[in-house]
Amino acid sequence: MAVPMPVTPMLLNIDESRAVEALRELAQKLDGAPCEVVLDFSSVQRVDSSVIDALADLARIANKNDKATKLVLRNVNVNVYKVLKLVKLTGRFAFVS
């Protein structure tokens, strides 16, 4: 019986001014291998529709490979969380502070 390899989390700091580009680059790099991606949103004070779209695309791609990729959003401020809740994206991510 094969023992699964431990998954090392990948931490990415998301800069508000480059959030869309960073999320799209990450989505292109997901290859289906089991991984945990932690996105630090501490510098993101607000999100617009392009960031929401990029997060939705990232979640879709991560879930495509039988949920082998776990997406974690860290240090999300209350206003950003409320927007993500409103557009029904909170269920596709884990949240930590």
Buried (B, 14 or more C-beta within 10 A) or exposed (E): EEEEEEEEEBEBBBEEEEBBEBBBEBBEEBEEEBBBBBBBBEEBEEBEEEBBBBBBEBBEBBEEBEEBBBBBBBBBBEEBBEBBEEBEBBEBBEEEE
